[in-house]
């Protein structure tokens, strides 16, 4: 584990102490867990974006057919 020094405004420091006490942990561990969770969320978002953009695009039409019209795409009877 690495030690890091941070500066907090008094209200945030008070909240962190109260939240750490509520979770029965130290402020250091609370901050470490929050940073780890944030990093994991960011990584999950990146992985999802990589999977999405890594897919082969699906063609909306065959080469000899015209694209669907706006009216056909937004036909409410079909969507219901």
Secondary structure by P-SEA (a helix, b strand, c coil): cbbbbbbbcaaaaaaaaaaaaaacccaaaaaaaaaaaaaaaaaaaaaaaaaaaacccccccccccccccccccccccccc
